Amino acid sequence: MKTSDNFSFGKYAWEQFKKKKTAYLSFYIIVSLFIVALLSPFLANHQPLFVKYKGISYFPAFSTLVNSAKIDTIQLAQGKFDVVNFNDIDWRSKNKDFVIWAPIPYSPNFTDKYNRDYTSPTDNQRYKNHEGKIDNIPFRLRHFMGTDKLGRDVAAGIVHGAKISLLVGIFSMLLAALIGIPLGAFAGYYGNSEVKVSRFQYWMTAFGLFIGLFVAFVSRSQIISSSFQESILSGTWSFLVSLFIIMVAYFLFSFLGKKLAIGSFLKKEVDVPIDAFVSRTIEILNSLPSLILIITIAAIINERSLVVLVLIIGLTSWTGIARFMRAEMLKIKELEYIQTAKVLGFSDRRIIFGHALPNGLAPVFTSVAFGIASAILTESGLSFLGIGVPDDIITWGNLLSLGREEFEASWLVIFPGLAIFVTVTAYNLIGEGLRDALDPKLKK
Amino acid sequence: MLKYIVRRFLIFIPTLVAISLLAFVISINSPADPVEQLARSATSEGNTNSESSATEKIKNEIRERLGLDLPVFYFSVKTWADCDTLNNITSKAQRESLTGLTRQYGNWEIIQKYRITLQHFISDINSYPKDSTSAEIINDLRFTSLSMQETSDPVIIDSKMMALKTLTDSLEQQNLSHSLTTLNKSFDAVKSNSSTWLNYLPRIQLNGFNNQYHIWILGDLFTGKTRNRKGVLRGDFGNSYADNQPVINKIKQTFLYSFVLVVISIIMAYAISIPLGIYAAYKADSIFDNVSSVIIFMLFSLPSFFAGTWLLYYFANPDHFMWFPTGGVNDPAVFDENWSLWKKLMHQSPYFVLPVITYTYSSFAFTSRIMKVSILDVLGQDYIRTARAKGLSEYTVLTKHALKNAMLPMITMFANIFPAAVGGSVILETIFSIPGMGSEIYNAVVGTDIPMIVAVFTITGFLTVIGYLFSDILYAFIDPRIKYEN
């Protein structure tokens, strides 16, 4: 083992991770999925990337991205005008001087009226050529993964679905980590008897939380609900304001309780059972089957949107992360360097976030990787049932459910299914690789 | 030991209460108005547009039957501005708009006056003699003023006032214009006499046993009234909004299918994964071990709805292999309830082959991973080294010494697998159209049948917690290494 000055555990773990070929390969699969997701508007678009039409150059894929209702008027030679409406124009049937198509020349929601009713990848596919005749489609414009009932391209759906599944996977786990890591860390570090406050402060803090919750969600209920009706963004903002009010009330009352405690009865120190609170919450959440919980909440909220889906998955799946973090923290807090830090008089916050947390994150990373895999599975399962994302968003799950309606269309089952399978496998393999790389005990 | 079991029971009860509270909170926060939902099915299609007293009466009956006229919980946290008798108002939308106004202006008495003037105005419109020329205007007036009852946004109310004014002006009717002016004044009074600060003062009100949660969980017990409700704890989950049948009867009908599928698949998964895990550990790092772990890993990542759809596509499709039926649990054309058990079994078993395969592989992938990890963990321990050093054969070491301890995590798994199976079955039962709990909850979600959703939610939660309880207690008996005393 190298013992140079710039040795870091991160570098070492990366070296270990690279040794595991399957995990390393999966890492590249996920990176390329990210690239596909980022570039999806240019990888699958029925507007050409570049087209020279009647002597004028356009970049339809780019300009429709900026302005969806772009209309251009061309002046022709004899004082005639031609209107180019990017929304209506079927570039395939135009006589173009020069064109560069996107790799998949269809958008996920673009309905190809000449290839409706489940055109298979190997079928004779049709299009309208520049003379206005229906002809066999040129190789470049083929639907390589076939179409669905409405004539939407499956390949384009796969490319854009990558974006959705990555968004759901990453953001829901980000939320889960943001909740799970601090809760698990506090529960593990403080336990049930580490934190002692005066009895008065304990009561005052509880009262402060009550007041905070009251003002945040009872007094302000009308403000929150009306701003959610206005837009998701302003709703989220007033929700955050409410959370801020709770925090202010908490700190204010706990400060007051600390300063105002008088008399031996009020000053008597009591334990704050932080671990018990967190562990009981985890136990309750874990005792509800997650899919049933998610479906129930989705049914109650009755609003199908990506944001809601991410919130539901994130808010129900932080328990795994919190449990790992708690177990790790229980081990770490007994280590000598933490004891040293305590003796040196470092504040708890500094010890937890500066010294203990970074060492305990390894199992959390593993848990996050597995969590992303299961979040993607959950999202595609919900979309498959038709209770996940809105209908106009194409995801792998709802492509697959389209295949269930028509058994002949095997391409509607196989391609989205493989996409989900590959992504989930890749994340699981990364999780395994991370576990092996980050856990020095498993090393030979 | 006894102390541990008692303590474990004591933790078990608050968890049940928490689950029931969660389920209840979900049920009362649903956006759907159950009264409207039930009234729509109770009244005929023809007279739904008229706000007749008959519909109103039906709605009130439904509210009373569901206990919606009662406060929500044993105590309620209110603001000083809130009104106590809000639950008496039938329409949920009107209740919400009144709460909205109260939260904005904090002067309940004046808002109440505004509400009463608005009701007077509506009855004035309703009593207005209809003739052919004014019928359309009257309809507009009624529509606008009725919708005014359901909004709390002052801007919208003001704009509706303006609309009402132009409409009444066009009628040139002294009486209506006058009552509109009163209405306008009363709303201005609401706006000018606001006492918003009252909203920031909390008030706790005790409601006694006559509250919605109590009736939901315990029914008529202690309430002193008879509503014919037994409560969740005595197996009454209310009636379904979809067809007004008792939810528990529907669940009884469907539970058997889900349960049979889950049990068969768990037994099969254990029967395959335990020998497989032992053999893989016995031949550690052999080709068999590597290949089997790769296959298990891939099965683990394979979405069950993909596998299920794919199986149907190949084995229940006339173009490939029409080996199994495409879905359902029997052929309604020939199936007879009075058949002997054997005949039923022979008839129905082909319907279960594909679902059981799909169920089994997903739980099998899970169990065999756990099995392998735990057996490797046990094999690394000192007592195994001792057993080997004694010269015992590897076979004896594995089956006699390692297996017992390696099985311990599988006990926990047994508790874990139940919720996984019920949850996962939502998708699988929908694919294979099996009339089980999963498809029941799916249909309930699609039709916003809240009692059904909440019932499935509560039952699965309770069963899971009971499963955990049993596995913990079982653990305490089996594993002597675990110390339970503090």
Chai-1 contact restraints between the chains, C-beta under 6 A:
chainA,res_idxA,chainB,res_idxB,connection_type,confidence,min_distance_angstrom,max_distance_angstrom,comment,restraint_id
A,F214,B,P202,contact,1.0,0.0,6.0,A-B,restraint_1
A,S219,B,N199,contact,1.0,0.0,6.0,A-B,restraint_2
A,S219,B,Y200,contact,1.0,0.0,6.0,A-B,restraint_3
A,Q222,B,G100,contact,1.0,0.0,6.0,A-B,restraint_4
A,Q222,B,R103,contact,1.0,0.0,6.0,A-B,restraint_5
A,Q222,B,Q104,contact,1.0,0.0,6.0,A-B,restraint_6
A,I284,B,T15,contact,1.0,0.0,6.0,A-B,restraint_7
A,I284,B,A18,contact,1.0,0.0,6.0,A-B,restraint_8
A,S287,B,G461,contact,1.0,0.0,6.0,A-B,restraint_9
A,S287,B,T464,contact,1.0,0.0,6.0,A-B,restraint_10
A,S287,B,V465,contact,1.0,0.0,6.0,A-B,restraint_11
A,L288,B,G461,contact,1.0,0.0,6.0,A-B,restraint_12
A,P289,B,P419,contact,1.0,0.0,6.0,A-B,restraint_13
A,P289,B,V422,contact,1.0,0.0,6.0,A-B,restraint_14
A,P289,B,G423,contact,1.0,0.0,6.0,A-B,restraint_15
A,P289,B,T460,contact,1.0,0.0,6.0,A-B,restraint_16
A,L291,B,G423,contact,1.0,0.0,6.0,A-B,restraint_17
A,L291,B,V426,contact,1.0,0.0,6.0,A-B,restraint_18
A,I292,B,G423,contact,1.0,0.0,6.0,A-B,restraint_19
A,I292,B,F457,contact,1.0,0.0,6.0,A-B,restraint_20
A,I292,B,T460,contact,1.0,0.0,6.0,A-B,restraint_21
A,I295,B,V445,contact,1.0,0.0,6.0,A-B,restraint_22
A,T296,B,I26,contact,1.0,0.0,6.0,A-B,restraint_23
A,T296,B,I453,contact,1.0,0.0,6.0,A-B,restraint_24
A,T296,B,F457,contact,1.0,0.0,6.0,A-B,restraint_25
A,A299,B,V445,contact,1.0,0.0,6.0,A-B,restraint_26
A,A299,B,I453,contact,1.0,0.0,6.0,A-B,restraint_27
A,I300,B,I26,contact,1.0,0.0,6.0,A-B,restraint_28
A,I300,B,S30,contact,1.0,0.0,6.0,A-B,restraint_29
A,N302,B,P31,contact,1.0,0.0,6.0,A-B,restraint_30
A,L377,B,P303,contact,1.0,0.0,6.0,A-B,restraint_31
A,G381,B,F305,contact,1.0,0.0,6.0,A-B,restraint_32
A,G381,B,I427,contact,1.0,0.0,6.0,A-B,restraint_33
A,F384,B,F305,contact,1.0,0.0,6.0,A-B,restraint_34
A,I387,B,V445,contact,1.0,0.0,6.0,A-B,restraint_35
A,R404,B,T309,contact,1.0,0.0,6.0,A-B,restraint_36
A,F407,B,Y313,contact,1.0,0.0,6.0,A-B,restraint_37
A,F407,B,N317,contact,1.0,0.0,6.0,A-B,restraint_38
A,V413,B,T309,contact,1.0,0.0,6.0,A-B,restraint_39
A,V413,B,Y313,contact,1.0,0.0,6.0,A-B,restraint_40
A,G417,B,F306,contact,1.0,0.0,6.0,A-B,restraint_41
A,I420,B,P303,contact,1.0,0.0,6.0,A-B,restraint_42
A,F421,B,L302,contact,1.0,0.0,6.0,A-B,restraint_43
A,V424,B,S301,contact,1.0,0.0,6.0,A-B,restraint_44
A,T425,B,S301,contact,1.0,0.0,6.0,A-B,restraint_45
A,N428,B,S301,contact,1.0,0.0,6.0,A-B,restraint_46
